[in-house]
């Protein structure tokens, strides 16, 4: 099967998109994206299927999708891995939130040949508008990328978190727990993100996220964190952080929200925690016991390979194009 990828944002714009300032570069990058989409419509004439991830344009109504589905009569496979029909406005995107047209998700679902949802919550939403919805979970490439297993022998264990500036607020409620732990245990904290956290710990190190070094950076971590709030937006999350940790043999301590409950089995490959005391006890056990970390990490790796790897989901993904 031959395919081509048509991103809306080019590499130059993407490099500054989440940085402060650069308003002209960002604005011009968006304009160029809309202009390229005109060319992409022309190129789509020969396509048998069009896999559309989230949306054709980040702003405005679903005009491109309408042209592809209703004018060119193309089979759109609509894929999304967040509850993107819900407004999720932060300080960074409040200015453009009104231009996002969240209501277009339902329309695109209606116009699509098939819909691919990253978890059952997303699939239930899509099934209101399309009779052909496929559960297509987020997957990890355990052969070419997440293909190593963390050595859990460490003089000073590392508790780590990875994500973007938009998800950093999920980490803030854990700061009192980490401060309390630091009074009784020796460990370090590593935050891997596109910008530093707004909070401080004496044992905290910030690592700027880079694709080229992502796996090496993650392998600094002995224990992975994924706290979430229990709300509709978080319910749509597809557990990528947890899967990354487990795929590298790192036990995950996470919130029991959405698909997280299917990824982590408490006491087997990590812990599901709700209260501050639960977070404290789980992290304290893992800090103190490298053998426990190693056993849980190995179990996590097996879980990802069996259920959430590219290889395990290959046939499921290819079924979208039939």
PLY file of the C-alpha trace (Angstrom):
ply
format ascii 1.0
element vertex 322
property float x
property float y
property float z
element edge 321
property int vertex1
property int vertex2
end_header
0.00 0.00 0.00
1.53 3.32 -1.09
0.83 6.41 0.98
1.79 10.06 1.34
1.70 12.28 4.42
0.41 15.85 4.16
0.95 17.85 7.40
-0.77 21.19 7.89
2.15 22.78 9.78
5.62 22.68 8.22
8.80 21.90 10.16
9.88 25.56 10.39
6.61 26.65 11.97
6.45 23.62 14.24
9.84 24.55 15.71
8.42 27.79 17.16
4.74 26.90 17.50
4.78 26.32 21.26
7.36 28.96 22.11
6.44 32.38 23.40
6.54 35.16 20.81
7.28 34.51 17.10
3.78 35.74 16.24
4.64 36.57 12.63
6.27 33.18 12.01
3.32 31.38 13.57
0.76 33.43 11.65
2.57 32.98 8.35
2.95 29.25 9.06
-0.81 28.91 9.50
-1.46 30.85 6.28
0.96 28.56 4.43
-0.86 25.57 5.91
-4.18 26.71 4.48
-2.57 27.36 1.09
-1.00 23.88 1.09
-4.36 22.34 1.89
-5.66 23.67 -1.43
-2.89 21.73 -3.18
-3.60 18.68 -1.05
-7.23 18.62 -2.19
-6.02 18.47 -5.79
-3.56 15.70 -4.95
-6.27 13.74 -3.11
-8.17 13.15 -6.36
-6.22 9.94 -6.95
-6.40 8.59 -3.40
-8.43 5.49 -2.58
-8.60 6.38 1.12
-7.79 9.47 3.14
-6.69 8.97 6.75
-7.51 12.19 8.58
-6.00 12.64 12.03
-8.03 15.00 14.24
-8.78 17.65 11.56
-7.62 18.96 8.20
-7.12 22.49 9.55
-6.68 23.54 13.20
-8.94 26.59 12.79
-12.27 27.23 11.15
-15.12 25.04 9.87
-14.63 21.60 8.27
-14.57 22.92 4.72
-11.67 20.69 3.55
-13.35 17.61 4.98
-16.62 18.52 3.28
-14.90 18.93 -0.08
-13.12 15.59 0.28
-16.21 13.66 1.37
-19.04 15.36 -0.49
-17.45 16.77 -3.65
-14.59 14.34 -4.34
-16.53 11.46 -2.76
-13.44 10.10 -1.01
-13.45 7.47 1.71
-12.30 9.33 4.82
-10.98 7.33 7.75
-11.27 9.74 10.64
-8.86 9.11 13.52
-8.67 10.93 16.85
-7.08 10.14 20.22
-8.44 12.93 22.44
-11.91 14.25 23.31
-11.41 16.98 20.72
-15.12 17.86 20.59
-14.69 19.38 24.08
-13.16 22.86 24.51
-9.89 22.51 26.44
-8.75 26.10 26.76
-5.52 27.03 28.52
-3.79 30.36 28.91
-1.64 29.52 25.91
-4.52 29.01 23.47
-7.35 31.13 24.90
-6.97 33.77 22.16
-7.70 31.33 19.34
-10.07 28.95 21.15
-13.14 30.52 19.53
-11.77 29.74 16.07
-11.35 26.03 16.69
-14.91 24.96 15.81
-15.08 22.01 18.20
-18.52 21.13 16.86
-17.02 20.04 13.56
-15.96 16.69 15.04
-19.52 15.35 14.90
-19.90 16.46 11.28
-16.66 14.83 10.19
-17.73 11.62 11.91
-20.97 11.67 9.88
-19.14 12.23 6.59
-16.48 9.55 7.17
-16.28 6.05 5.73
-14.94 4.77 9.06
-13.94 6.31 12.38
-10.92 5.19 14.37
-11.04 5.97 18.11
-8.16 5.56 20.53
-10.29 4.22 23.41
-13.85 3.08 24.17
-14.92 6.52 25.42
-13.97 8.12 22.09
-15.59 5.27 20.17
-18.87 5.71 22.06
-18.93 9.36 21.08
-18.20 8.60 17.40
-20.83 5.83 17.31
-23.54 8.48 17.75
-22.75 9.75 14.25
-21.20 6.81 12.36
-22.15 3.12 12.32
-18.62 1.94 11.45
-16.32 2.77 14.40
-13.12 0.84 15.09
-11.27 0.82 18.42
-7.68 1.51 17.42
-5.60 2.00 20.58
-2.49 4.12 20.81
0.47 1.86 20.09
4.19 1.74 20.83
6.88 0.64 18.38
8.63 -1.96 20.52
10.93 -3.07 17.71
12.50 0.08 16.28
12.04 2.72 19.00
10.91 1.61 22.46
13.12 -1.44 22.12
15.15 -1.37 25.33
14.39 -2.29 28.94
15.42 -0.06 31.84
18.15 -1.39 34.16
16.53 -0.81 37.54
19.73 -0.99 39.60
20.35 2.61 40.64
22.14 4.27 43.54
19.61 7.10 43.40
16.31 6.16 41.70
14.61 8.68 39.41
10.90 9.49 39.42
10.01 10.96 36.03
7.27 12.55 33.97
7.09 13.42 30.29
4.60 15.59 28.42
3.88 19.02 26.99
3.25 22.39 28.61
-0.50 21.81 28.21
-0.40 18.74 30.47
2.09 20.06 33.05
-0.78 21.27 35.29
-1.75 17.62 35.87
1.58 17.20 37.67
1.15 20.07 40.12
-1.06 18.25 42.69
1.72 15.66 43.17
4.24 18.25 44.32
3.27 17.97 48.04
3.59 14.17 47.78
7.06 14.45 46.25
8.10 16.96 48.92
6.91 14.61 51.65
8.77 11.69 50.03
11.96 13.75 49.85
11.95 14.08 53.64
12.24 10.29 54.05
13.77 8.91 50.83
16.64 9.69 48.49
15.58 10.08 44.85
15.65 12.53 41.96
12.82 13.95 39.86
13.12 14.45 36.10
10.57 16.41 34.07
10.83 16.05 30.28
8.78 18.71 28.49
8.83 21.58 26.02
9.11 24.09 28.87
10.10 23.93 32.55
7.49 23.41 35.28
6.43 26.40 37.36
7.22 24.62 40.62
10.52 23.79 42.28
12.14 20.93 44.15
15.77 20.72 45.23
16.09 17.31 43.56
14.33 18.32 40.32
16.00 18.32 36.91
14.32 19.69 33.78
15.13 18.03 30.44
13.92 19.78 27.25
11.99 17.33 25.07
13.79 16.41 21.85
12.71 13.71 19.44
16.28 12.65 18.72
17.07 11.98 22.39
13.60 11.03 23.63
14.32 7.36 24.35
17.65 8.06 26.08
15.96 10.75 28.16
13.13 8.42 29.17
15.63 5.75 30.15
16.88 8.03 32.92
13.60 7.26 34.70
13.07 4.37 37.13
9.44 5.17 37.99
7.02 6.92 35.59
4.23 9.27 36.62
0.92 10.00 34.90
-1.48 11.92 37.16
-4.78 13.06 35.63
-7.91 14.85 36.76
-11.08 12.76 36.63
-13.09 14.66 34.02
-14.45 14.27 30.51
-11.32 15.61 28.81
-8.99 13.26 30.72
-11.37 10.36 30.01
-10.50 10.82 26.35
-6.76 10.40 26.94
-5.22 7.27 25.42
-2.45 6.57 27.93
0.57 7.32 25.76
2.77 8.34 28.73
2.01 5.12 30.58
2.62 3.06 27.45
5.97 4.75 26.88
7.08 3.96 30.43
5.93 0.35 30.34
7.33 -0.19 26.85
10.78 0.64 28.24
10.42 -1.54 31.32
9.58 1.34 33.66
6.75 0.75 36.17
4.01 3.38 35.94
2.20 5.07 38.83
-0.88 6.67 37.32
-4.41 7.92 37.91
-7.25 5.40 37.35
-8.91 7.51 34.64
-10.13 6.23 31.29
-7.93 3.75 29.45
-5.32 3.94 32.23
-7.38 1.32 34.06
-6.77 -1.10 31.19
-3.06 -0.37 30.85
-1.87 -0.64 34.44
-2.69 -3.51 36.79
-2.01 -2.47 40.37
0.74 -4.55 41.91
1.64 -6.15 38.55
3.13 -3.46 36.29
2.56 -0.36 38.40
-0.05 1.27 40.63
-3.33 3.07 40.13
-3.54 5.87 42.69
-6.22 8.38 43.64
-5.41 9.89 47.03
-2.17 11.56 48.10
-1.56 8.72 50.57
-1.90 6.12 47.79
0.59 8.01 45.64
2.99 8.29 48.57
2.84 4.60 49.48
3.22 3.38 45.89
6.19 5.63 45.16
7.84 4.82 48.49
7.68 1.07 47.77
9.17 1.48 44.30
11.91 3.85 45.47
13.03 1.36 48.10
12.93 -1.85 46.05
14.86 -2.15 42.74
13.78 -5.80 42.35
10.13 -4.75 42.53
10.78 -2.06 39.91
12.49 -4.60 37.64
9.70 -7.18 37.95
6.96 -4.63 37.37
8.86 -3.08 34.47
9.25 -6.48 32.79
5.54 -7.18 33.27
4.73 -3.79 31.77
6.90 -4.48 28.75
5.08 -7.79 28.18
1.69 -6.06 28.48
2.62 -3.47 25.86
4.06 -6.05 23.47
0.92 -8.20 23.74
-1.78 -5.50 23.57
-0.43 -2.03 22.74
2.45 -2.56 20.31
2.50 -1.76 16.60
2.95 -5.46 15.83
0.01 -6.53 18.00
-2.34 -4.00 16.36
-1.15 -4.20 12.76
-4.12 -6.20 11.45
-6.57 -4.03 13.38
-5.13 -0.88 11.81
-5.08 -2.32 8.28
-8.74 -3.34 8.65
-9.58 0.37 8.43
-8.67 0.27 4.72
-11.09 -2.46 3.72
0 1
1 2
2 3
3 4
4 5
5 6
6 7
7 8
8 9
9 10
10 11
11 12
12 13
13 14
14 15
15 16
16 17
17 18
18 19
19 20
20 21
21 22
22 23
23 24
24 25
25 26
26 27
27 28
28 29
29 30
30 31
31 32
32 33
33 34
34 35
35 36
36 37
37 38
38 39
39 40
40 41
41 42
42 43
43 44
44 45
45 46
46 47
47 48
48 49
49 50
50 51
51 52
52 53
53 54
54 55
55 56
56 57
57 58
58 59
59 60
60 61
61 62
62 63
63 64
64 65
65 66
66 67
67 68
68 69
69 70
70 71
71 72
72 73
73 74
74 75
75 76
76 77
77 78
78 79
79 80
80 81
81 82
82 83
83 84
84 85
85 86
86 87
87 88
88 89
89 90
90 91
91 92
92 93
93 94
94 95
95 96
96 97
97 98
98 99
99 100
100 101
101 102
102 103
103 104
104 105
105 106
106 107
107 108
108 109
109 110
110 111
111 112
112 113
113 114
114 115
115 116
116 117
117 118
118 119
119 120
120 121
121 122
122 123
123 124
124 125
125 126
126 127
127 128
128 129
129 130
130 131
131 132
132 133
133 134
134 135
135 136
136 137
137 138
138 139
139 140
140 141
141 142
142 143
143 144
144 145
145 146
146 147
147 148
148 149
149 150
150 151
151 152
152 153
153 154
154 155
155 156
156 157
157 158
158 159
159 160
160 161
161 162
162 163
163 164
164 165
165 166
166 167
167 168
168 169
169 170
170 171
171 172
172 173
173 174
174 175
175 176
176 177
177 178
178 179
179 180
180 181
181 182
182 183
183 184
184 185
185 186
186 187
187 188
188 189
189 190
190 191
191 192
192 193
193 194
194 195
195 196
196 197
197 198
198 199
199 200
200 201
201 202
202 203
203 204
204 205
205 206
206 207
207 208
208 209
209 210
210 211
211 212
212 213
213 214
214 215
215 216
216 217
217 218
218 219
219 220
220 221
221 222
222 223
223 224
224 225
225 226
226 227
227 228
228 229
229 230
230 231
231 232
232 233
233 234
234 235
235 236
236 237
237 238
238 239
239 240
240 241
241 242
242 243
243 244
244 245
245 246
246 247
247 248
248 249
249 250
250 251
251 252
252 253
253 254
254 255
255 256
256 257
257 258
258 259
259 260
260 261
261 262
262 263
263 264
264 265
265 266
266 267
267 268
268 269
269 270
270 271
271 272
272 273
273 274
274 275
275 276
276 277
277 278
278 279
279 280
280 281
281 282
282 283
283 284
284 285
285 286
286 287
287 288
288 289
289 290
290 291
291 292
292 293
293 294
294 295
295 296
296 297
297 298
298 299
299 300
300 301
301 302
302 303
303 304
304 305
305 306
306 307
307 308
308 309
309 310
310 311
311 312
312 313
313 314
314 315
315 316
316 317
317 318
318 319
319 320
320 321
